[in-house]
Amino acid sequence: MSKQKSNRLVKILIIGFVAIFLFVGLNGVYTVIVLRWASNQGIYPTAEQGMIERATAYYENIEKIEIKYAGPNSFDGDQQHVWYVIARVWAESKRGRPVGSPGKDYETPGGFYIQTKQGWVQIPEGMLPVYLGFWMDVFGLAGPGSTTPTINHTNW
């Protein structure tokens, strides 16, 4: 192999390693920033408690909150620290807007909750919770989670 080809191969390898390092590093920074932001919004002992506390903050004159599903977001047990929680909330209003629709006197909010080592945090869907959950595994930031839902009322 000529020296010129050898130098080109070395440059390509260096650029490849730098690109991988930057990709992993930037995802690490993103993961830490989002988790810090979410932790500042609230850390909850359970995903269900997170949903209840967040519903309490948004709804007014709550009659009842019922958790319908709280469990892993994936069907294959992957990322057991990334959960989705669905509730039913019977209340007078949500931020001044009446709750319910014709034939239904409740709303059904849902949200992603991720278990960190400090507890559960709520992650908006726009912040890519499943992607974030992958990088939490990579960097050792994920809590243990569980593959079994704690609440699974599918007859609704």
C-alpha positions as CSV (number, residue, x, y, z in Angstrom):
1,M,0.0,0.0,0.0
2,S,1.4,3.4,-0.9
3,K,2.1,6.0,1.7
4,Q,-0.6,8.3,0.2
5,K,-3.3,5.6,0.5
6,S,-2.1,4.8,4.0
7,N,-2.4,8.5,5.1
8,R,-5.8,8.7,3.6
9,L,-7.0,5.6,5.5
10,V,-5.6,7.1,8.8
11,K,-7.4,10.4,8.1
12,I,-10.7,8.5,7.4
13,L,-10.3,6.5,10.6
14,I,-9.5,9.6,12.7
15,I,-12.5,11.4,11.2
16,G,-14.7,8.4,11.9
17,F,-13.6,8.2,15.6
18,V,-14.1,11.9,16.1
19,A,-17.6,11.7,14.5
20,I,-18.5,8.8,16.8
21,F,-17.1,10.6,19.8
22,L,-19.1,13.7,19.0
23,F,-22.3,11.8,18.4
24,V,-22.1,9.9,21.7
25,G,-20.9,13.0,23.5
26,L,-23.7,15.2,22.2
27,N,-26.3,12.6,23.1
28,G,-24.8,12.4,26.6
29,V,-25.1,16.2,27.0
30,Y,-28.7,16.1,25.7
31,T,-29.6,13.3,28.1
32,V,-28.2,15.1,31.1
33,I,-29.8,18.4,30.2
34,V,-33.3,16.8,29.7
35,L,-33.0,14.8,32.9
36,R,-32.0,17.8,34.9
37,W,-34.8,19.9,33.4
38,A,-37.3,17.1,34.1
39,S,-36.0,16.6,37.7
40,N,-36.5,20.3,38.3
41,Q,-40.2,19.9,37.2
42,G,-40.7,17.1,39.8
43,I,-39.3,13.8,41.0
44,Y,-42.0,11.3,42.0
45,P,-41.8,8.0,44.0
46,T,-43.9,6.2,41.3
47,A,-45.0,7.0,37.8
48,E,-48.6,6.9,39.0
49,Q,-47.9,9.4,41.7
50,G,-46.3,11.6,39.0
51,M,-49.5,11.5,36.9
52,I,-51.7,12.2,39.9
53,E,-49.6,15.2,41.0
54,R,-49.4,16.7,37.5
55,A,-53.1,16.2,37.0
56,T,-53.7,18.0,40.3
57,A,-51.6,20.9,39.1
58,Y,-53.6,21.3,35.8
59,Y,-57.2,20.5,36.7
60,E,-59.5,22.5,38.9
61,N,-62.1,21.1,41.3
62,I,-61.1,17.5,40.8
63,E,-63.8,15.0,41.6
64,K,-61.7,11.9,40.9
65,I,-58.5,10.7,39.3
66,E,-58.2,7.1,38.2
67,I,-55.1,5.5,36.7
68,K,-56.1,3.3,33.8
69,Y,-52.6,2.1,32.8
70,A,-49.1,2.5,34.2
71,G,-46.4,0.3,32.7
72,P,-43.6,-0.1,30.2
73,N,-44.0,1.8,27.0
74,S,-42.6,-1.2,25.0
75,F,-44.2,-4.6,24.4
76,D,-41.0,-6.5,24.4
77,G,-39.8,-5.5,27.8
78,D,-37.0,-3.3,26.4
79,Q,-36.4,-0.1,28.3
80,Q,-38.3,-1.1,31.4
81,H,-37.5,2.3,32.9
82,V,-39.6,4.1,30.2
83,W,-43.3,3.9,31.1
84,Y,-46.5,5.4,29.8
85,V,-49.2,6.3,32.2
86,I,-52.9,7.0,31.3
87,A,-55.4,8.4,33.7
88,R,-59.1,9.5,33.7
89,V,-59.7,12.8,35.4
90,W,-63.2,14.0,36.4
91,A,-62.9,17.7,37.2
92,E,-64.7,20.9,36.6
93,S,-62.1,22.5,34.3
94,K,-58.6,22.4,33.0
95,R,-57.0,25.8,33.1
96,G,-60.4,27.4,32.8
97,R,-61.7,25.2,30.0
98,P,-64.5,22.8,30.9
99,V,-63.6,19.2,31.1
100,G,-65.2,16.5,29.0
101,S,-66.9,16.2,25.7
102,P,-70.4,15.1,24.5
103,G,-71.2,11.8,26.3
104,K,-68.0,11.9,28.3
105,D,-67.6,13.8,31.6
106,Y,-63.9,13.2,32.0
107,E,-60.6,13.6,30.2
108,T,-57.9,11.0,29.6
109,P,-54.4,12.5,29.9
110,G,-51.4,10.3,29.3
111,G,-47.7,10.9,29.5
112,F,-44.2,9.3,29.5
113,Y,-42.5,8.8,32.8
114,I,-38.9,7.7,33.1
115,Q,-37.3,6.2,36.1
116,T,-33.9,7.7,37.1
117,K,-31.9,6.6,40.0
118,Q,-33.5,9.4,42.1
119,G,-37.1,8.6,41.1
120,W,-39.6,9.0,38.3
121,V,-39.7,12.1,36.1
122,Q,-42.2,13.1,33.4
123,I,-40.8,13.6,29.9
124,P,-42.9,15.3,27.2
125,E,-43.2,13.3,24.0
126,G,-41.5,16.0,22.1
127,M,-38.3,15.4,24.1
128,L,-38.1,11.9,22.7
129,P,-38.5,9.8,25.8
130,V,-37.7,6.5,24.2
131,Y,-34.6,7.8,22.6
132,L,-33.6,9.4,25.9
133,G,-34.3,6.1,27.6
134,F,-31.8,4.4,25.3
135,W,-29.0,6.9,26.1
136,M,-29.9,6.6,29.8
137,D,-29.1,2.9,29.5
138,V,-25.8,3.7,27.7
139,F,-24.7,6.1,30.4
140,G,-25.9,4.2,33.4
141,L,-28.5,6.8,34.4
142,A,-31.6,4.6,34.3
143,G,-33.4,3.3,37.3
144,P,-34.3,-0.4,37.5
145,G,-37.9,0.0,36.1
146,S,-40.1,-3.1,35.6
147,T,-41.4,-5.1,32.7
148,T,-44.7,-5.6,34.5
149,P,-47.4,-2.8,34.6
150,T,-48.6,-1.9,38.0
151,I,-52.0,-1.0,36.7
152,N,-53.5,-2.4,33.5
153,H,-57.2,-1.8,33.1
154,T,-57.7,-2.6,29.5
155,N,-61.5,-2.9,29.7
156,W,-62.2,0.8,29.0
